[in-house]
Amino acid sequence: MKTNKLVIVAAIAGLLGGGVAYGGASFIHNQMESSSTAVPTGSNTTGTTKTSNVKVNVSSQSSKAFSTIKDSVVSVINLQKANTNDSDSIISSIFGNESSSSSKSSSSSSELETASEGSGVIYKKSGDTAYIVTNNHVVSGSSSLEIIMSNGKKLPAKIVGTDSVTDLAVLKINSSAVTTVASFGNSDNIKVGETALAIGSPLGSEYATSLTQGIISAKKRTVETTTENGQNNGEATVIQTDAAINAGNSGGPLINLAGQVIGINSMKLSASGSDSTTVEGMGFAIPSNEVVTIIDQLVKNGKITRPALGVALVDLTQVSSTQQKSILKLPSNVTDGTVLMQVNNGPAKTAGLKKYDVITKIDDKAITDTAGLREALYKHKINDKITVGYYRDGKYKTTVVTLTKTSTTTPSTTTK
């Protein structure tokens, strides 16, 4: 409605202006005829003009930073299989044509088509292999991947490893066409207010290697993240920037004025549903220090290994108040936590935890839900000992758990 109102106001203003001009036209016309300022009737040969030869030498730090890294930024094309059926085959099958089965098999085909496009940055070159970091959600579900270099050259790519928890992925390509690799800066050293540049392919490869400029709006912003199926994936600590980030920028670098990667662009905040709030300039990037830690593990192991309890969980809020009293026997003042629905052979069972125990604390951190438990676990290493606080039959207890490992590329939302 605001846009329509603006258009209507502009149209009314135009009509009023036109009316004023038209009303005075007769007077102006009469004055012009009687004056010596009538339009000349002579030759038009002297009415030509030329461009100026003045040159402006613009050499900004932003331009230098962009030039340093631009050839390492790529478009990432996610290709997926699409089943297509010939319409004649469909009609034949409906009417029971004897040849329908053979027709269907010959006319059905599985072809690759572009499912989505994102961005990435080449950060390492080793022998005949070059490595690209991008977002996990950019490559998720792909049947094949294609990279478009900054010069337009297309190359096939393969996944080295992915991690949905941090939304990072590493790809590899043949290094023969790679001329530039990016370097990482220390994301702990960035400052709020300093200039930040985002490079990528907003809206797809048609706008590849687009540059936007902004500032660091917040150095460490905690945001809720979700998996592709909408499950809460815990909180992530990210860099907030007002540099324009659009669909297709995902996986591209956020850089400082030295041309160093300080983050990998991953998400932006936008209005959704019935919310009419306009959101501008709120983009988020995974800090480079975390990126380096994750991609080094992905290259080395192809996966990320994290601690596990060996249990299946459900948020306490998903359990009815009646069951909280009758089955869990919880005190009325306990309203948050996560319930053990299954205890497998593993560290939790070894430490004495049982089905229907309600975990409310790990070390000194209060646990309100499954996402919070996951976040607390992932801050620890394999073989770390943690103190778990829990309720059993209405009584609060604690136990010490020695963590073992679980290898995850797409972690379960229930088993930890």
Disulfide bonds with the S-S distance in Angstrom:
none
